[in-house]
Amino acid sequence: MEHFSVAGPYAITMTITVVIIGRPNVGKSTLFNRLVGQRVALVDDEPGVTRDRREGEANLFGLEFRVVDTAGLEERFDASLEGRMRAQTELALAEADLALLVFDARAGITPLDEHFAKWLHRSGTPVALVANKCEGRAAEAGLGEAYALGLGQAIPISAEHGMGMSDIYDAVAAVAAPAAEAAAGVEELAEAGVLQLAIVGRPNVGKSTLVNKLLGEERLLTGPEAGITRDSIAVDWTFRGRALRLVDTAGLRRKARVTGKLEKLSIQDTLRSIRFAHVVVLLLDVEEGLEKQDLTIASMVVEEGRALVIGVNKWDSCRDREARLAAIHARLERSLPQTRGIPVVTLSALQGHNIEVLMNAVLGAYDVWNRRIGTSELNRWLDVVTASHPPPASSGRPVRLKYITQAKARPPTFAIFCSKPDELPSSYLRYLENGLRQAFALPGTPVRIHFRKGDNPYAGRKKKR
């Protein structure tokens, strides 16, 4: 498709797309994890774990390409969940340079495999037939049956054990080499500078609908059923020239209500997405307001040091708007006083109302999260706040705050050198945090202050004239 460079037979870099297709529970997600080199797609014995398309960057013996894991194919064409999953797979196939049709060699060729082999024949996309679970002799019969599909000899692999990956390399390289030659000299976008944006919240608040509206396409499955999204799905996107990676996540319920193994895996995936995000949008349902579980998620985001934006969804259907919004602000002020000024944006993901306002808040929160403040400014501020409100004395002797500097950004983190760091009460720490937010315009972002015992590291230096 686009953006390739070649550096030897085992170092091909590209953005060709390889889509993994097959009926449920044949090992597609296991193969996806093997190709990207880490366990990112959820894998379980239960059929139909994967529902949305998941994309990742694969590296196979130096061959780099984009790989897409898809939902298990079902012969459904209606508006049911299975039918919508099939439609997502069709969209992935339309964008692919190569399709890997995976079947279970131990189970042999089924009527569903035959049906989708015919479908792939008509699609015009190059297809490689992949026989998974070939680690034992039970797979021999299935390999023989595969010729009846008319897709040539099947590639025998074991995605779980890494067997047969060199043959997968050959199939992908055969498609990649001509495309690389045609697109030589085109530079790829640098990965650096990409804003990682995670959309989180309780089940069925409209997270996938919001991502689809941002992208301008039905990229993710949506519907009235709660818990459709199971994996955290990352999609690259550009907003006003700014490169972003949107991550749609599984809904987070209260811990006491989570009983199934699969939901526990989904929650772990969501928590990992929060840890790797730069900005997190916590999406609420306006009719349900800011509940305890939402506050738990918000606290988690703040503890991880991520910038937070609150999105109040389904605003178009809300009647008592002023009261609903006032209740959300009041609860934030009461329950998260340590992170005052969190942006709150009302929106309708379905109608597209206030989507641009939300993204402006995201970019603003990201800029605050990255802010750096000069040392001289900080120390002038410290002189003023300690003069107006000195720290309480310890054992009859004053605690002296000598010097402050910003240790790092993302989130803004400060080091204060003082005479007795262990003697400062938490109330004075909150006073300093709030003062920093107000003086240097740091609303809503986590602020870290570390106290250090020691002298001013710049003491004794001669001033430059």
C-alpha positions in Angstrom: 0.0 0.0 0.0 2.3 2.8 1.2 5.5 3.9 3.0 8.1 1.2 2.5 11.9 0.9 2.6 14.1 -2.1 2.0 17.4 -2.7 3.7 18.4 -6.3 2.8 16.3 -9.5 2.5 15.7 -9.7 6.3 15.1 -6.1 7.0 12.0 -4.9 5.2 10.1 -2.0 6.8 6.7 -1.2 5.6 3.1 -0.3 6.4 1.5 -3.1 4.4 -1.4 -4.6 6.3 -1.9 -8.3 7.0 -5.3 -9.3 8.3 -5.9 -12.6 10.2 -9.2 -14.1 9.4 -11.0 -17.4 10.4 -13.9 -18.8 12.3 -14.0 -18.6 16.1 -11.5 -20.3 18.3 -8.9 -21.3 15.7 -6.1 -19.4 17.3 -6.2 -16.0 15.5 -5.4 -13.9 18.5 -2.6 -16.3 19.6 -1.0 -15.9 16.1 -1.5 -12.1 16.4 0.3 -12.1 19.8 3.1 -14.2 18.3 3.6 -11.8 15.4 3.6 -8.6 17.5 5.9 -10.3 20.1 3.8 -9.7 23.2 0.5 -10.8 24.7 -1.8 -7.9 23.8 -4.8 -9.6 22.4 -6.9 -11.5 24.9 -6.7 -15.3 24.5 -9.1 -17.8 26.1 -10.7 -21.1 25.4 -14.1 -19.4 25.2 -15.0 -18.8 21.5 -15.6 -15.2 20.3 -13.3 -13.4 22.7 -12.2 -11.0 20.0 -14.9 -8.7 18.8 -13.2 -5.5 17.5 -10.3 -5.3 15.0 -7.0 -5.0 16.9 -4.0 -3.6 15.1 -0.4 -4.0 16.0 3.1 -3.7 14.6 4.6 -7.1 13.7 8.3 -7.9 13.4 9.1 -11.3 12.0 12.8 -12.0 11.4 13.3 -8.3 10.6 10.2 -8.1 8.4 8.0 -5.3 9.8 4.3 -4.9 8.9 1.0 -4.0 10.3 -1.1 -6.9 11.4 -4.9 -6.9 12.2 -6.6 -9.4 14.4 -10.4 -9.9 13.7 -13.4 -11.4 15.2 -14.3 -15.0 14.5 -16.3 -15.2 11.3 -19.9 -16.1 11.6 -22.4 -16.6 8.7 -24.6 -13.7 9.9 -25.6 -10.7 7.8 -28.2 -9.0 10.1 -27.9 -6.3 12.8 -27.0 -8.8 15.5 -23.7 -8.6 17.4 -22.3 -11.4 15.3 -23.4 -9.7 12.1 -21.8 -6.4 13.1 -18.6 -8.3 14.0 -18.6 -9.8 10.5 -19.0 -6.3 9.0 -15.9 -5.2 10.9 -13.9 -8.1 9.5 -15.1 -7.2 6.0 -13.8 -3.6 6.5 -10.5 -5.0 7.7 -10.2 -7.2 4.6 -10.9 -4.2 2.3 -7.9 -2.4 3.6 -5.6 -5.5 3.6 -2.7 -6.4 1.4 -2.7 -10.0 2.5 -5.2 -12.2 4.3 -4.2 -15.1 6.5 -7.1 -17.5 6.5 -6.5 -19.6 9.7 -8.2 -22.9 10.4 -7.8 -25.6 13.1 -5.9 -28.5 11.6 -6.9 -30.8 14.4 -10.6 -30.2 13.7 -10.2 -30.3 9.9 -12.0 -28.3 7.3 -15.6 -27.3 8.3 -18.4 -26.0 6.1 -17.8 -22.6 7.6 -14.1 -22.7 6.5 -15.3 -23.6 3.0 -17.8 -20.8 2.9 -15.3 -18.1 3.9 -12.6 -19.5 1.6 -15.1 -18.9 -1.3 -15.7 -15.4 0.1 -12.0 -14.6 0.1 -11.7 -15.9 -3.5 -14.1 -13.3 -4.6 -12.5 -10.5 -2.6 -9.5 -10.1 -4.8 -7.2 -9.8 -1.8 -4.1 -12.2 -1.8 -4.8 -15.1 0.6 -2.4 -17.5 2.4 -4.0 -20.5 4.0 -2.7 -21.2 7.5 -3.3 -24.5 9.4 -2.9 -23.8 13.1 -2.4 -26.3 16.0 -0.1 -28.5 13.9 2.1 -29.5 16.9 0.9 -33.1 16.9 0.0 -35.9 14.5 -3.7 -35.2 14.9 -3.3 -32.3 12.4 -2.2 -34.5 9.4 -5.7 -35.2 8.2 -6.7 -31.5 8.3 -3.6 -30.6 6.3 -4.7 -33.0 3.6 -8.3 -31.7 3.5 -7.1 -28.1 3.1 -6.4 -28.6 -0.7 -10.1 -28.7 -1.3 -10.4 -25.0 -0.4 -8.6 -24.1 -3.6 -6.1 -21.8 -1.8 -3.0 -23.9 -2.4 -0.9 -25.7 0.2 -1.7 -24.7 3.8 1.2 -23.3 5.9 1.4 -25.6 9.0 2.1 -23.7 12.2 1.6 -23.7 15.9 0.9 -20.2 17.0 1.2 -21.2 20.6 4.6 -22.8 20.3 6.0 -20.5 17.5 6.3 -23.3 14.9 6.2 -22.4 11.2 6.8 -18.7 11.6 9.5 -18.8 8.8 6.8 -19.9 6.3 4.6 -17.0 7.5 7.5 -14.8 6.8 7.8 -16.1 3.2 4.1 -15.5 2.6 4.2 -11.9 3.8 7.5 -11.1 2.2 6.1 -12.2 -1.2 3.5 -9.5 -0.9 5.8 -6.9 0.7 8.7 -6.9 -1.7 6.8 -5.6 -4.8 5.1 -3.0 -2.7 8.4 -1.9 -1.1 10.0 -1.5 -4.6 7.0 0.6 -5.8 7.1 2.9 -2.8 10.8 3.2 -2.2 12.0 6.5 -0.8 8.8 7.5 1.0 9.5 8.4 4.6 7.4 7.0 7.5 6.0 9.2 10.1 8.1 9.2 13.3 6.5 7.4 16.2 7.8 10.0 18.6 5.4 12.8 19.5 2.3 10.7 19.3 -0.3 11.6 21.9 -1.6 8.4 23.6 -5.3 9.0 24.4 -7.3 6.3 26.3 -11.1 6.4 26.5 -12.2 4.7 29.8 -15.4 4.4 31.8 -18.1 2.0 33.0 -19.8 -0.4 30.5 -22.2 1.0 27.9 -21.4 4.7 28.4 -20.6 5.2 24.7 -16.8 4.8 24.6 -16.7 3.0 21.2 -19.4 5.3 19.8 -17.1 8.3 20.7 -14.1 6.7 19.0 -16.1 6.0 15.9 -17.3 9.6 15.8 -13.8 11.0 16.2 -12.5 8.7 13.4 -15.5 9.5 11.2 -16.2 5.8 10.5 -17.7 2.7 12.1 -14.3 1.4 13.2 -15.4 -0.2 16.4 -18.4 -2.3 17.3 -21.2 -0.5 19.1 -24.7 -1.5 20.2 -27.1 -1.6 23.2 -25.4 -4.7 24.6 -23.1 -3.9 27.5 -19.6 -5.1 27.4 -19.1 -5.5 23.7 -15.5 -4.2 23.8 -13.2 -6.7 25.5 -9.8 -5.8 24.2 -8.2 -2.4 24.4 -8.2 -1.3 20.7 -5.6 1.2 19.6 -6.2 3.2 16.4 -3.9 5.9 14.9 -5.5 9.2 14.1 -4.6 12.8 13.3 -6.4 15.9 14.8 -5.4 19.3 13.5 -2.1 17.9 12.4 -1.4 16.3 15.8 -0.7 12.6 15.7 -2.7 10.6 18.2 -3.3 7.0 19.2 -6.8 6.5 20.4 -7.4 3.5 22.7 -10.9 2.2 23.3 -11.1 0.1 26.4 -13.4 -2.4 28.0 -15.9 -1.1 30.6 -14.7 -1.1 34.2 -17.2 -2.4 36.7 -16.9 -2.6 40.5 -14.5 -5.3 41.6 -17.2 -7.2 43.5 -19.2 -7.6 40.3 -16.3 -9.0 38.2 -16.5 -12.8 38.4 -15.5 -14.2 35.0 -11.9 -14.9 34.0 -12.5 -13.1 30.6 -13.7 -9.9 32.2 -10.8 -10.0 34.6 -8.4 -10.2 31.6 -10.3 -7.3 30.0 -9.9 -5.1 33.1 -6.2 -5.9 33.3 -5.9 -4.8 29.7 -7.8 -1.5 30.4 -5.5 -0.8 33.4 -2.5 -1.3 31.3 -3.9 1.2 28.7 -4.3 3.8 31.5 -0.7 3.3 32.6 0.6 3.8 29.0 -1.7 6.8 28.2 -0.7 10.5 28.3 -4.3 11.7 28.6 -7.3 9.7 29.8 -10.9 10.7 28.9 -13.3 9.3 31.6 -16.6 9.0 29.9 -19.8 9.3 32.0 -23.5 8.7 31.2 -25.2 11.9 32.1 -28.3 10.1 33.5 -26.2 8.1 35.9 -23.8 10.9 36.9 -20.5 10.5 38.6 -20.8 7.3 40.6 -18.4 5.7 43.0 -16.9 3.5 40.3 -16.2 6.6 38.2 -14.4 8.2 41.1 -12.4 5.0 41.6 -11.3 5.1 37.9 -10.5 8.8 38.2 -8.4 8.3 41.3 -6.6 5.5 39.5 -5.8 7.8 36.6 -4.5 10.5 38.9 -2.4 8.0 40.9 -0.8 6.9 37.7 0.1 10.5 37.0 -2.0 10.8 33.8 -3.8 13.9 32.6 -7.6 13.5 33.1 -10.6 14.9 31.2 -14.2 14.1 32.1 -16.6 13.6 29.2 -20.3 13.7 30.1 -22.0 11.7 27.3 -25.6 11.5 26.1 -26.1 15.2 26.8 -28.7 15.5 24.0 -31.1 13.3 25.9 -30.7 15.0 29.3 -33.5 17.1 30.6 -32.3 18.7 33.9 -28.9 19.7 32.5 -27.9 22.4 35.0 -28.6 20.2 38.0 -26.8 17.2 36.5 -23.7 19.2 35.7 -23.7 21.0 39.1 -23.9 17.6 40.8 -20.9 16.3 38.9 -18.8 19.4 39.6 -19.7 19.2 43.3 -18.8 15.6 43.6 -15.5 16.1 41.9 -14.7 19.0 44.2 -15.6 16.9 47.2 -14.0 13.6 46.2 -11.0 14.7 44.2 -9.8 17.9 45.9 -6.2 17.0 45.2 -6.8 17.5 41.4 -8.8 20.6 41.2 -9.7 22.0 37.8 -10.3 18.8 35.9 -11.9 19.7 32.6 -15.5 18.6 32.3 -17.0 18.6 28.8 -20.7 17.8 27.9 -21.1 15.9 24.6 -23.2 13.6 22.6 -21.0 10.9 21.0 -23.9 9.7 18.9 -24.8 13.1 17.5 -21.2 14.4 17.4 -22.1 17.4 19.6 -19.1 19.1 21.3 -16.6 16.5 20.0 -14.2 19.4 19.0 -14.6 20.9 22.4 -13.6 17.6 24.0 -10.5 17.4 21.8 -9.5 20.9 22.7 -9.8 20.0 26.4 -7.6 16.9 25.7 -4.9 18.9 23.9 -5.1 21.5 26.7 -4.7 18.9 29.4 -1.8 17.4 27.5 0.0 20.8 27.3 -0.5 21.3 31.1 0.8 17.8 31.8 4.0 18.6 29.8 4.5 22.1 31.3 7.9 23.2 32.7 8.4 26.1 35.0 11.7 28.1 35.4 13.6 27.7 38.7 13.8 31.4 39.3 10.0 31.7 38.9 9.4 28.8 41.3 11.7 30.3 44.0 10.1 33.7 43.8 6.8 32.0 44.3 8.1 29.9 47.3 9.3 33.1 49.0 5.9 34.7 48.7 3.8 31.6 49.9 6.1 30.9 52.8 6.1 34.5 53.9 2.3 34.7 53.8 1.8 31.3 55.4 5.0 29.8 57.0 5.2 26.1 57.6 4.3 25.1 61.2 7.1 24.8 63.7 8.4 21.4 64.8 9.5 21.0 68.4 9.5 24.7 68.8 11.8 25.3 65.9 10.7 26.5 62.4 10.8 24.3 59.4 12.6 26.2 56.6 11.8 25.6 52.9 15.1 26.6 51.3 14.7 25.9 47.6 12.4 24.5 44.9 13.0 23.2 41.4 11.0 21.2 38.9 12.4 17.7 38.7 10.4 16.6 35.6 7.2 17.1 33.7 4.6 14.5 32.7 3.2 15.1 35.3 4.7 18.2 36.8 7.0 17.1 39.6 8.8 19.4 42.0 11.6 18.9 44.6 11.7 21.2 47.7 14.8 21.2 49.8 13.9 21.9 53.5 15.4 21.5 57.0 12.9 18.9 58.3 11.0 17.2 55.5 9.4 14.6 57.7 7.9 17.2 60.0 5.7 18.9 57.4 1.9 18.0 57.8 -0.2 16.9 54.9 -2.3 20.0 55.1 0.7 22.2 54.3 1.5 19.9 51.4 -2.0 20.5 50.0 -1.5 24.2 50.5 1.6 24.1 48.4 0.0 22.0 45.7 -3.0 24.3 45.4 -0.7 27.3 45.3 1.4 25.8 42.5 -1.8 25.1 40.5 -3.1 28.6 40.9 0.2 30.5 40.4 1.3 28.5 37.3 -2.0 27.5 35.7 -1.8 23.8 36.4 -5.5 22.9 36.6 -6.7 19.3 36.6 -3.3 17.6 36.2 -1.6 15.6 38.9 1.1 17.6 40.8 3.9 15.8 42.6 6.0 17.4 45.4 8.9 15.6 46.9 10.7 17.0 50.0 14.4 16.6 50.3 16.6 17.3 53.3 19.6 19.3 52.3 21.0 22.7 51.4 20.2 24.8 48.4 22.4 23.2 45.7 23.0 26.6 44.3 24.2 28.1 47.6 27.7 29.6 47.5 27.8 30.1 43.8 28.7 33.5 42.6 26.0 35.4 40.8 26.7 36.2 37.2 26.8 39.9 36.5 
